[in-house]
Amino acid sequence: MANKTKQPWILTGYDLFSKEGPKGLKVEVIARLTGKSKSSFYHHFADLDVFTELLLNYHLERAIVIADKEKLCKNVIPELLQLLIDVKQDLLFNRQLRINRSVPAFKLCFEKSNRYVSEAILPIWAEMLGVSNNSTLAQLVLNLSLENFYLQITDDTLTYEWLVSYVNELKMMVKAFQTHEAKNIISVR
């Protein structure tokens, strides 16, 4: 995290980006929300590009911390889902990166943060889906689920109840796929 004089700027910018994406990053708005002057912003950051780069670095720092916490989760429901609610702002920031991934720096940050998360949760994810013996399938479902997840979440919809429903739908989908595959294998023999 940036030094104490930069921290309020970073936290405010992080919040704005998570809600509105890069279009929400306006020096006037950030200065007003922090209660500081625009000249103070330019003193600390030179320009909005430097500030945005610091936000991306902060997000990657947060992603590493979150991934470390995810590794400690023993199950998806309720532990991982509760953690996701606790880091809602970070998920919404990542959603904005996904939406705006035509910007190379946003795409790179999105991919890195997702990689940290995927590696951290894959073991309990595979167990939850009942595919612990098939890490390739677990990874594929996780990748598709994350992509779909970021298309669906908003500040209003990202609730514990919604997450439970989302995860349960994924479990049913994988189970149906496995049942269908088993029937096809049996019918071929």
C-alpha positions as CSV (number, residue, x, y, z in Angstrom):
1,M,0.0,0.0,0.0
2,A,1.1,3.5,-0.7
3,N,2.4,5.8,2.1
4,K,-0.1,7.3,4.5
5,T,-0.5,10.5,2.5
6,K,-1.4,8.6,-0.6
7,Q,-3.5,6.0,1.1
8,P,-6.8,8.0,1.2
9,W,-6.4,8.7,-2.5
10,I,-5.8,5.1,-3.4
11,L,-8.7,3.8,-1.3
12,T,-11.1,6.3,-2.7
13,G,-9.9,5.6,-6.3
14,Y,-10.2,1.9,-5.7
15,D,-13.8,2.3,-4.5
16,L,-14.7,4.5,-7.5
17,F,-13.1,2.1,-10.0
18,S,-14.9,-0.8,-8.4
19,K,-18.3,1.0,-8.9
20,E,-17.8,2.8,-12.2
21,G,-14.6,1.5,-13.8
22,P,-12.0,3.8,-15.4
23,K,-14.6,6.4,-16.4
24,G,-15.3,7.0,-12.7
25,L,-11.7,8.1,-12.1
26,K,-12.0,11.9,-12.3
27,V,-9.5,14.0,-10.3
28,E,-12.2,16.5,-9.2
29,V,-14.4,13.7,-7.8
30,I,-11.5,11.9,-6.1
31,A,-10.3,15.2,-4.5
32,R,-13.8,16.0,-3.3
33,L,-14.3,12.6,-1.8
34,T,-11.0,12.6,0.0
35,G,-11.5,16.2,1.1
36,K,-8.3,17.3,-0.5
37,S,-7.3,19.6,-3.3
38,K,-6.8,18.7,-6.9
39,S,-3.3,20.1,-6.7
40,S,-2.6,17.6,-3.9
41,F,-3.5,14.8,-6.2
42,Y,-1.1,16.0,-8.9
43,H,1.6,16.5,-6.2
44,H,1.3,12.8,-5.3
45,F,0.6,11.2,-8.6
46,A,1.6,13.5,-11.5
47,D,-1.3,12.3,-13.6
48,L,-4.3,9.9,-13.8
49,D,-2.2,7.3,-15.6
50,V,0.3,7.0,-12.8
51,F,-2.6,6.9,-10.3
52,T,-4.4,4.1,-12.3
53,E,-1.2,2.1,-12.4
54,L,-1.0,2.4,-8.6
55,L,-4.6,1.2,-8.3
56,L,-3.7,-1.9,-10.4
57,N,-0.7,-2.6,-8.2
58,Y,-2.9,-2.2,-5.1
59,H,-5.4,-4.6,-6.6
60,L,-2.7,-7.3,-7.2
61,E,-1.5,-6.9,-3.7
62,R,-5.1,-7.4,-2.5
63,A,-5.5,-10.4,-4.8
64,I,-2.4,-12.1,-3.2
65,V,-3.8,-11.4,0.3
66,I,-7.2,-12.7,-0.7
67,A,-5.7,-15.8,-2.3
68,D,-3.8,-16.5,0.9
69,K,-7.1,-16.3,2.9
70,E,-8.8,-18.6,0.3
71,K,-6.2,-21.2,0.8
72,L,-7.2,-21.4,4.4
73,C,-10.9,-22.1,3.5
74,K,-11.8,-25.7,4.2
75,N,-15.0,-25.6,2.0
76,V,-16.8,-23.5,-0.6
77,I,-20.0,-23.2,1.4
78,P,-20.0,-21.4,3.8
79,E,-16.3,-20.4,4.2
80,L,-15.2,-19.4,0.7
81,L,-18.5,-17.7,0.0
82,Q,-18.4,-15.7,3.2
83,L,-14.8,-14.6,2.3
84,L,-16.1,-13.5,-1.1
85,I,-18.7,-11.3,0.5
86,D,-16.0,-9.9,2.8
87,V,-14.0,-8.9,-0.3
88,K,-16.9,-7.7,-2.4
89,Q,-15.2,-4.4,-3.4
90,D,-12.2,-6.4,-4.7
91,L,-14.5,-8.6,-6.8
92,L,-16.3,-5.6,-8.2
93,F,-12.9,-4.0,-9.1
94,N,-12.0,-7.2,-10.9
95,R,-15.3,-7.1,-12.7
96,Q,-14.4,-3.7,-14.0
97,L,-11.1,-5.0,-15.2
98,R,-12.9,-7.7,-17.0
99,I,-15.4,-5.3,-18.6
100,N,-12.5,-3.0,-19.7
101,R,-10.0,-5.6,-20.6
102,S,-9.5,-4.1,-24.0
103,V,-7.0,-1.9,-22.1
104,P,-3.9,-4.1,-22.0
105,A,-2.9,-3.1,-18.4
106,F,-6.4,-4.0,-17.2
107,K,-6.4,-7.3,-19.1
108,L,-3.0,-8.2,-17.6
109,C,-4.1,-7.3,-14.0
110,F,-7.4,-9.3,-14.5
111,E,-5.5,-12.4,-15.7
112,K,-3.0,-12.2,-12.9
113,S,-5.5,-11.7,-10.1
114,N,-7.7,-14.6,-11.5
115,R,-4.6,-16.8,-11.6
116,Y,-3.9,-16.2,-7.9
117,V,-7.5,-17.0,-7.0
118,S,-7.8,-20.1,-9.2
119,E,-4.6,-21.6,-7.8
120,A,-5.9,-20.9,-4.2
121,I,-9.4,-22.3,-4.5
122,L,-8.9,-25.2,-7.0
123,P,-8.6,-28.0,-4.4
124,I,-11.8,-27.1,-2.5
125,W,-13.5,-26.2,-5.8
126,A,-12.8,-29.7,-7.3
127,E,-14.0,-31.3,-4.1
128,M,-17.2,-29.3,-4.1
129,L,-17.9,-30.3,-7.7
130,G,-17.1,-33.9,-7.0
131,V,-14.2,-33.9,-9.5
132,S,-11.2,-34.1,-7.2
133,N,-9.8,-36.9,-9.4
134,N,-10.1,-34.7,-12.5
135,S,-8.2,-31.4,-12.0
136,T,-8.5,-30.5,-15.7
137,L,-12.3,-30.6,-15.5
138,A,-12.3,-28.7,-12.3
139,Q,-10.0,-26.0,-13.8
140,L,-12.2,-25.7,-16.9
141,V,-15.4,-25.3,-14.9
142,L,-13.7,-22.8,-12.7
143,N,-12.5,-20.7,-15.6
144,L,-15.9,-20.7,-17.2
145,S,-17.6,-20.0,-13.9
146,L,-15.3,-17.0,-13.2
147,E,-16.0,-15.6,-16.7
148,N,-19.7,-16.0,-16.2
149,F,-19.5,-14.8,-12.6
150,Y,-18.0,-11.4,-13.6
151,L,-20.7,-11.0,-16.2
152,Q,-23.4,-11.4,-13.6
153,I,-22.3,-9.6,-10.4
154,T,-23.2,-6.1,-9.4
155,D,-23.1,-4.3,-6.1
156,D,-26.7,-5.3,-5.6
157,T,-26.7,-8.9,-6.7
158,L,-23.5,-10.0,-5.0
159,T,-25.0,-11.4,-1.9
160,Y,-24.3,-14.6,0.1
161,E,-27.7,-16.0,-1.0
162,W,-26.9,-15.3,-4.7
163,L,-23.5,-17.0,-4.3
164,V,-25.0,-20.1,-2.8
165,S,-27.5,-20.3,-5.6
166,Y,-24.8,-19.8,-8.2
167,V,-22.6,-22.5,-6.7
168,N,-25.4,-24.9,-6.4
169,E,-26.3,-24.4,-10.1
170,L,-22.7,-25.1,-11.0
171,K,-22.7,-28.3,-9.0
172,M,-25.9,-29.5,-10.7
173,M,-24.5,-28.7,-14.1
174,V,-21.3,-30.7,-13.5
175,K,-23.4,-33.6,-12.0
176,A,-25.6,-33.6,-15.1
177,F,-22.6,-33.5,-17.3
178,Q,-21.0,-36.5,-15.5
179,T,-24.3,-38.4,-15.6
180,H,-24.7,-37.8,-19.3
181,E,-21.1,-38.8,-20.0
182,A,-21.5,-42.0,-17.9
183,K,-24.6,-42.9,-20.0
184,N,-22.8,-42.3,-23.2
185,I,-19.9,-44.5,-22.1
186,I,-22.3,-47.3,-21.1
187,S,-24.3,-47.0,-24.4
188,V,-21.1,-47.2,-26.5
189,R,-20.1,-50.5,-24.8
